[in-house]
């Protein structure tokens, strides 16, 4: 079982005040190493069916995503293009405010 530490605990119904919010949906088991504002929050196999939301002040950095096609990301309500193909390992992919400006 994987463990994720969230930088800020949310109270039910509380609106996020962070400028960035990332929702990660895992459709196929995938090895993920994720940093939120330079703090590692995931470094494990994340199983299919997992959905997590993270808040950041500066950036999200995926140091590693194994099986890139098995992870769907939404940044501040915008669905991001696939990270890669089925079984592909992607490294050092960063999402920040500038990423929002370059997404269609």
TARAWO-V831074 format. One record per pair of residues at least 24 apart in sequence whose ideal C-beta (glycine too) atoms are under 8 Angstrom apart, sorted by sequence separation. I is the first residue (numbers start at 1). J is the second residue. D is the distance in Angstrom with one decimal. If there is no record, write none. Layout:
I;J;D / I;J;D
This chain:
26;50;4.4 / 36;60;5.8 / 65;89;7.1 / 75;99;6.4 / 76;100;5.9 / 25;50;7.6 / 26;51;7.5 / 35;60;7.2 / 46;71;7.9 / 64;89;6.8 / 65;90;4.6 / 75;100;6.3 / 78;103;5.5 / 24;50;7.7 / 25;51;4.9 / 34;60;6.7 / 35;61;4.4 / 64;90;7.5 / 65;91;7.8 / 24;51;7.1 / 34;61;7.3 / 35;62;7.9 / 64;91;5.6 / 23;51;7.0 / 24;52;5.2 / 34;62;5.5 / 35;63;6.3 / 62;90;6.8 / 63;91;6.6 / 65;93;7.0 / 75;103;7.4 / 7;36;6.0 / 23;52;7.4 / 24;53;7.7 / 33;62;7.0 / 34;63;7.3 / 62;91;7.9 / 63;92;6.3 / 7;37;6.8 / 23;53;4.8 / 24;54;7.3 / 32;62;6.8 / 33;63;4.1 / 62;92;7.5 / 22;53;7.0 / 33;64;4.3 / 61;92;6.9 / 62;93;4.6 / 7;39;6.5 / 21;53;6.4 / 22;54;5.0 / 32;64;6.9 / 33;65;7.9 / 61;93;7.2 / 62;94;7.7 / 21;54;7.3 / 31;64;6.2 / 32;65;5.6 / 61;94;4.7 / 5;39;7.6 / 7;41;7.6 / 21;55;5.4 / 22;56;7.0 / 31;65;7.4 / 32;66;7.5 / 60;94;7.0 / 61;95;7.8 / 6;41;7.0 / 20;55;6.8 / 21;56;7.8 / 30;65;6.2 / 31;66;3.5 / 59;94;5.5 / 60;95;4.7 / 5;41;5.3 / 20;56;4.3 / 30;66;5.5 / 31;67;7.2 / 59;95;6.6 / 60;96;7.5 / 4;41;5.1 / 18;55;3.7 / 19;56;7.7 / 20;57;7.2 / 30;67;4.2 / 59;96;4.0 / 4;42;5.2 / 18;56;5.8 / 19;57;6.4 / 20;58;7.6 / 22;60;5.0 / 29;67;6.8 / 30;68;7.5 / 58;96;6.4 / 3;42;7.9 / 16;55;5.0 / 18;57;5.6 / 20;59;7.2 / 28;67;5.6 / 32;71;7.0 / 2;42;6.3 / 20;60;6.9 / 30;70;4.4 / 3;44;6.9 / 28;69;7.0 / 29;70;6.7 / 30;71;5.3 / 2;44;3.6 / 28;70;3.0 / 2;45;6.5 / 27;70;5.3 / 2;46;5.4 / 26;70;6.1 / 27;71;7.4 / 2;47;7.7 / 10;55;8.0 / 26;71;5.6 / 27;72;6.3 / 25;71;7.4 / 26;72;7.8 / 7;54;7.9 / 8;55;6.1 / 24;71;6.3 / 25;72;4.5 / 2;50;7.9 / 4;52;6.1 / 6;54;6.8 / 7;55;6.8 / 24;72;7.5 / 25;73;7.8 / 6;55;7.8 / 7;56;7.7 / 24;73;5.8 / 25;74;7.8 / 4;54;7.9 / 23;73;7.1 / 22;73;6.3 / 23;74;4.3 / 22;74;7.2 / 22;75;5.5 / 21;75;7.4 / 20;75;6.9 / 21;76;5.6 / 20;76;6.4 / 21;77;7.9 / 28;86;7.7 / 22;95;6.6 / 20;95;7.5 / 20;96;6.9 / 20;97;6.7 / 19;97;6.3
